[in-house]
Amino acid sequence: NHTAMPRNASKKNGNALVEMKKELKELKAQIKAEKEKRREATAVHKEKIREKESELGRDDFDDFLENFNRQAAIENAKKTLEKTRTELKARQIELEVLSAEKDYKETIRRLETRNNQLEDALKNGIELKPWKQCEACFVEFEEEGDKVPKILNCGHTFCSGCIRRLAKPDYIQCPVDETIFVFTDEYGIDNIVKNYTALSM
């Protein structure tokens, strides 16, 4: 049976999923804690300004405030960068968790489709040309419509119909090697290039 997954691999995938969910939970708690720290820091900031304003004259206070705000801006920039990094990591882990849960079914579907196609070809003496077929649905490529070949950055080629089916709002995952490509302003579903080589072979 081509669709069976080794027990060790299944166990390994399950453990990896548990670990990713655990890390994601920790990251969300960390983000919540950082937001609470920011609220506390803002309150302290306002209190310091009130204290200094009562201690200093207007000119001295203005100089102090300008310097204080400059230092605060530098610290805020550092914290914003760290917060962005933390949230980006959380987002990447969310994508990995989603794909680990959903794409197991996609892998089975793909293998079953291929298994049925091979059995049918052997039974009926049909010659298959895998280099001219989508690696997800195994239908032969065409020059127009849903069967135009598109190649992901990992090197695997799928028809445009399967590309649209596989794509999520924020990313696409290759069903062959499980590489995740996160969509950006520069790289989205419309930027996945046509594989002219697959058509000319």
C-alpha positions, 0 to 999 in steps of 0.5 A: 500500500503506497499510502501507508506511513511508517509508524516511526515517521507518524510518531515523529510528526506527532511529537513535532506537532506537540512541540510546535504547539507548546512553543507557540503557547509560550510565545503567545504568553511572552507577547502578552507579558511584553504588552503588560510591561509596556503598559507599566512602563508607560505609567512610569514614564508619565509619573517621571515627567510629572515629578520632573516638571514640578522640580525644574523650571520651564526651560530646564524642563523642556531640555530634559523632556527633549532628551528624555523623549530622544532616549525613549524613542531609541528604546522604543525602536529596539523594543518594536524590533524585538516585538516584531521578531517575536510575533513573526516567529509566532506567525511562522510557527502557526503556519507550521502547525497548520500545515502539519495538521492539514497537509497529512491529508493532502499527502495521502490524497496525492499518493492515493491519486498516483497509486490509482493512476499507476494501477490503471496505466499498468492494467490498460497498457497506458504510457505515462510521462511523469515529467509532463504531469502535475506532481499533485493531481498527475494530470498532463500539463497544457499551454492554457487554462488550469493545467498550465505548469507553475514551478515553486522555488523548491523546484517542484511543478504543479498545474495552475489549478492545483497551485490555487487549491494548495495556496492558503491566504498567507502561504503555500506549502509544497505537497512533495517536500513540505517546504513552506513559502510565505507570501509577501508583497514581492511573492504571492500566488501570481508571482509563481512562474510558469515552467516552460521547460515542462511544456517543451519536453 
